[in-house]
């Protein structure tokens, strides 16, 4: 018996929520009468095709584009085989010290890096965005440099790698 009452309450609640939704939608559509909604799909398709990065909307704002590019870079298992390599990158390239990273999952480490980087100043983000573009464009070369370092037993250096692929000297 109580199950039937709960179903009726749930059904009534859903009806009220649906009616409220359509009322708000109607108001929203009415308040935007001047928009030509027939153009919406064309605009969305154009927007998607012009996007270079996952968040192409921010192409003119490097500080936001950078945040969109960063997950693609950090999630690349061929560039970052281990969590330790992610942490090394965060420290040596981004100047971020991640504490107790050994107890965190890969996703948590990536999230921490993204959140910390978002707070960096705009000039720093512009530089980092340019570096990350180059790292992603030269992904194969980065893998070769990392592999050579492993084969020779020498340590891999992000500083040297960024210098080689960008052709620039830089300050961290």
N, C-alpha and C positions, 0 to 999 in steps of 0.2 A: 504494500500500500504506500509506504513512504517513497518507494522507487517511482511510482506513478506521479506522485506530487512533485518530486525532484525533476522529472522529465517535463512536466507542465511548466514549472517555474523556469527551467532552462529554455524551453521553447518560447515562452513569453519574453524572457530576457533577450533571446536572439532576435525576436520580432522587433522589439523596441530598439535594439542596437542597429539593426538593418534599416529601420525607418529613419533613425537619427542620421545614419550614414548618408542615405539618399537625400535627406533634407539638406545636409551640409554640402554634398556634391552639387545639388541644384543651386544652392546659394553661390558656390564657388564658380560654377559655369556662368551663372547670370552676371556675376561681378566682372567677368572677363569676356564680355560679349564682343569686344573689339578684336579679339584674337581669332585668327583663321585656323581652326583646329585641323582643317584638311591638309595644311602644310606641315603638320607635326611630324608625320612619318618621314617626309622628305628631309626635314631639318635634322632629325635624329640620325638618319642614314648618312647624311653629309658630315655630321659631327663625328660619327664613328669612323668614317673612312679617312678623315683628316687627322685622326689621333695617331700619334707615333708611340706614345706610352700608354700604359693601362689607364692613366688618368689624363689623357690628352687635353682635357679642358684646361689644364693648368700650364700648357706649353709656354705661355707668355710670362709665367710666374715661376721661375726656376725653383724657388724655395718650396713650392707646393709640388711641382713636378718631381723634384727630388724624392719626396716622401713616396710618391707613386712608383718610382724606379727602384727604390731601396729594397722592398720585399722581393722583387724579381731577382735581384742580385743575391741577397742573403739566402734565399731558398734554393739557389743553384747548388745541388749536391756535388757537382763536378768541380766547382770552384772551392766550395767549403765542404770537404768530406766529413769533418768532425766538428763537434761543438767547440773544441779547443781552437780550431782554425777561425771560427766565427769570433771568438773572444779575442784572439790575436789581432784580427782585422779591426775590431772595435777599439782596441787599445792603441794600435800603431797607426791607424789611418784616421779614425774618428776621435781619438783622444778620450775615449770613454773607458773607465775602469769598472768592470762588472764584478761585483763581489758575489761570492758563493754561487758562481755559475755552475759548478759541478753538480749541484743539487737541482738544477733546472732542466726542463726539456728544451729541445731545439726551438720549438715554437715560442716558449717563454723568453729565451735568449733573444730571438729575433724581435719579439715584441718590445723588450726592454731597450734594445738598440734603437728601434724606430721611435719610441717615445722620447728617449734621451736626445736623439738627433733633432727631433722636431723643435726642441727648445734652443737650438743653436742660432746664432745671429745670421742674418740674411747673406752677408758677404761670405761667410763660411759655407753656407748652404749652396751658394752659386758655385764655389770651387768644388765642393763635394759632388754636386750634380754633374759637373763636367767630367770629373774623374770617373764617376760611376758609369756615365755614358760610354767612356772609353773602355772601361773594364768589360762592360757588356758587349760592346762592338768587337773587342779583341779577346773574347772568352777563350778561344782556342790557344792563343799565345799565352794567356795567363796559365792555362792548364799545362802547357809545355814547360814554362818556367818553373812551376811548382813541381812537376815531375822530375825535371833536371836537378832541382835542389834535393829531392828525395834520393835520387840515384847516386848523387855525389856525396850524400851525407851532410851537406851544408844546410844551413837554415834558410828558409824561404823568407824573403823580405818584401813586404808590400810597398815600402818606400821605393826600393829599386824597381819593382815591377811597374809601379805607376810612372816613374821616370821614363822607363823604357817604352811604355805604350803611349804615353802622352808626348814624349820628347821634351818635357819641361822639368825644370827643377822647381821644387815647391817647398814651402814650409808647412809643417804640420799644424 
